[in-house]
Amino acid sequence: MVSLDNRLHVPEERVALSASTFATFFLPALVSYFAMGVLVQRNRTATTRFALLPIALLCAYRAGSSLDFSFGIPNYRFLNQGLVLAMFTVSMRSTAWAFAKNPYKRIALQPNKISNNNTSSGNTSNQLTDVDDTPLFTAIWNAWDLSVNLRGIGWDWAEGLRIPKSSHETQSTLEFLLSTLAKLLFYMLAFDATSGATRDFSPETFGSVEGGTIFDASLPPLTRYTRSAIVTILSGWTAYFVIDLVYQIHAIEFVLLFRQTPSQWPPLFDAPWLSTSLTSFWGHGWHQLFRQCFISVGARPLSYLLGRAGGVMGAFLVSGALHYLGLKAMGRGGYPVVVFGFFFMQAIGLILEGVWKRCTGTRVGGILGLLWTWIWVVFWGSFMIDAWGKVGLIGSKSFPDDYRPTILLAHFLKHCLNLLDSLR
């Protein structure tokens, strides 16, 4: 029998995506996930959700371990990484929904209702009646939003979520779509530029799909580690741009197709490069797409056993598992010590900031906090990015060479200049 660890990364064990394999492997995962999203909005569904959870997890595992989104093309193995990340997210959310104590309510459509006046139990939120139950048809419609709404915007279940300031509430739908399209084009160009610049550092090693280390042993130590730090920073920017690029695509898609309002799509990041502490970087600077998953599956269980430090460790442990399995899907090994080590050290950094606050009475911040955050993230991140390079992730190309956005833009500008010259 092929183990989970092997099946997630051996390309030969995967089957190409087709109508048949989509129906066999991918569709059951989507259906079970969607069903969980409907049930978590309804009263008295805990038993059904518990019964459905193993099925949902099995379907997500089968889809993530069986399908080959790259169609056997090495340059597109990163698509298998995306598949595994998506299925792992489906698994985390399904687990959180199975253990949800109270039905989820969509605030944007259903303002919170007071269930009754009975407070003798000390927990009125659990005293829900059938009158408070979300109608089945509404729950089905809401499930489309819930299935992709990772941050919980417009829902009552997000914990401590900090949303970056946005001008979307004052924008019309047309203004929002035009501004989002402009952002999408910018992020596409920026993503292509930073990923291309990173590959150009070493096209024959980590800049290729064959992979290689970002630490060149033939260089003097100072040059070697300066180079690896630059590659790490460029890779971080690449991740930032591609995540926001996908977010803008979904924003246009759901505002157009599902009639969502622009206010439901606030900015994804909160200037992480300006974070003056690891707490602010991971707490709200970096995207918060998996915050609730990490809290429900990792932080909350371990915090019961080990307190706040255990909760921090639990959240980053689950994050490490997410990224590790994603790298395994590239077909070159996931480097567990490196990947888990990066997230473990981020947790250690957050704990150290807590110790600093208790000992000094002040939070980490200011210029020194900014310097501390950059050094800690980049230093430990360089080992993480080295793993990316070894599995061929840095060398993966999202666009054919002749159709790269930066190349097309250069050709367009050159054509415009030639046209201007001809008009003179």
Secondary structure, 3 states (H helix, E strand, C coil): CCCHHHHCCCHHHCEECCHHHHHHHHHHHHHHHHHHHHHCCCCCCHHHHHHHHHHHHHHHHHHHHHEECCCCCHHHCHHHHHHHHHHHHHHHHHHHHHCCCCCCCECCCCCCCCCCCCCCCCCHHHCCCHHHCCCHHHHHHHHHHHHHCCCCCCECCCCCCCCCCCCHHHCCHHHHHHHHHHHHHHHHHHHHHHHHHHHHCCCCCCCCCCCCCCCCCCCCHHHHHHHHHHHHHHHHHHHHHHHHHHHHHHHHHHHHHCCCCHHHCCCCCCCHHHCCCHHHHHHHHCCCCCHHHHHHHHHHHHHHHHHHHHHHHHHHHHHHHHHHHHHHCCCCCCCHHHHHHHHHHHHHHHHHHHHHHHHHCCCCCHHHHHHHHHHHHHHHHHHHHHHHHHHCCCCCCCCCHHHCHHHHHHHHHHHHHHHHHHHC
